[in-house]
Amino acid sequence: MDFATQRQAMVAQLRERQDISEPVAAAMLAVPRHLFVPGVEPESAYRDEPIVTRRDAEGRPISSSSQPAIMAIMLDQLGVEPGHRVLEIGAGTGYNAALLARLAGPGGRVVSVDIDADIVAEARGHLTAAGSPPVEVVCADGGLGWPGLAPYDRLVATVGVWDLAPAWLAQLGPGGRLVVPLDLRGVQVSVAMERDGDRWVGRSVAPCGFMRMRGPFAGTELLMVLRRDPDLMLALPAPRELGDVAAALDTEPVEVAVPVREPVSPLVLGMGVSLWLALHEPRWCVVTGKLGAGYGATAGIAERGSIAVLAMDGRPGGGADGGADGGADGGADNGVVVRGHGPDGRRLAGELSAHVRAWEEAGRPEAGDLRVEAYTGPVPVRDGAVVIGKRHTTLVVSLS
Ligand SMILES: C[S@@+](CC[C@H](N)C(=O)[O-])C[C@H]1O[C@@H](n2cnc3c(N)ncnc32)[C@H](O)[C@@H]1O
């Protein structure tokens, strides 16, 4: 199959699972993703998967080409129109910048910022090799935006952000929109926000999972490598002492079946319960890597030396997404099982089951049901809303 045919197959497959606008689909059909990931087999470039292109000394991913499904979702949230000036934070391979350049057309401008000089050099090379319309790729901390070409009509971060940087808000012009993978106490959602007086209002919200921003604008989230081979990682919204959770995960679990009214897909369960825990449970965590029979991600509660997680390995509970810059995944419908490991595993499994039941009682809320607002000044009191204080803004999150 030639590369154009592979792109058509990829876009057709994406469109079976999600809506993609005509301009975004046309851009994905035109841009040769395989030229942006020269180290991998070209066939892999046209699978709906994230491709990690760089890791740090501990093995944590620090750059990738994100999963096409989530790129399409975010581009549609962003709504780039011909002639727009667009700022991207996180150039990575340059692939998304090439899509942005197609969408902005010859009358538009695209500037893409990356904190890593080697990544910038490679992205420039990929864009040239792919014959992309012009993109300015610059090496800088994206937390400062790029004042040189401001004001922007659109700003997108393709890296997980903990807060809205003041420079982004200042550099967006009237009618401007930003789309960022925003941290809500350790869970990420892609939020499209627009200015409304003294606040920024979320216009659409989608689930996502991006690697985190580096540098002074990094947040408090912690990604601990529990084991290197096969890899197992634990993410926490903020550092805390947990003892040897890896050893606990190696012990035989206590399994608790949680009755649910209707079958629930692994994706809905994993995303929905993660969001629920992030908003309601300070001890929550995400485990990624080799879990039981498969590779995946799951959410749970961790205390010193003990942990309880949702079963996500094909036994009751199902699978999950791969973690590095992903968005959507399929999977079979199933019941829910919670596993507790370690001396307090049984108690934690009971507490996690209670959260699953509460999530079910609340109507299984998911990312799309969230209302997110960001304030740079005083915050109004709102019943039932969760207020999350950041460095530069205060987020007010509620379930609609
Ligand atoms: C998931 S990759 C971006 C994917 C990219 N848009 C593509 O299409 O390949 C995230 C990128 O953000 C960059 N990054 C991390 N922290 C940053 C920061 N503070 N400022 C700018 N870029 C940053 C990383 O170096 C990495 O290349």
The ligand as an ORCA input file, in Angstrom:
! r2SCAN-3c Opt
* xyz 0 1
  C       4.111     15.339     22.735
  S       5.439     16.245     22.168
  C       4.701     17.324     20.961
  C       4.184     16.604     19.752
  C       4.275     17.441     18.513
  N       3.298     18.503     18.481
  C       4.248     16.590     17.269
  O       3.365     16.781     16.431
  O       5.117     15.740     17.122
  C       5.705     17.406     23.490
  C       6.841     18.313     23.229
  O       6.778     19.377     24.172
  C       8.087     19.804     24.415
  N       8.145     20.590     25.631
  C       8.180     20.168     26.921
  N       8.232     21.203     27.757
  C       8.242     22.327     27.003
  C       8.286     23.703     27.294
  N       8.346     24.168     28.545
  N       8.266     24.566     26.255
  C       8.210     24.129     24.977
  N       8.176     22.821     24.643
  C       8.181     21.931     25.642
  C       8.883     18.505     24.461
  O      10.270     18.735     24.247
  C       8.210     17.677     23.377
  O       8.916     17.751     22.169
*
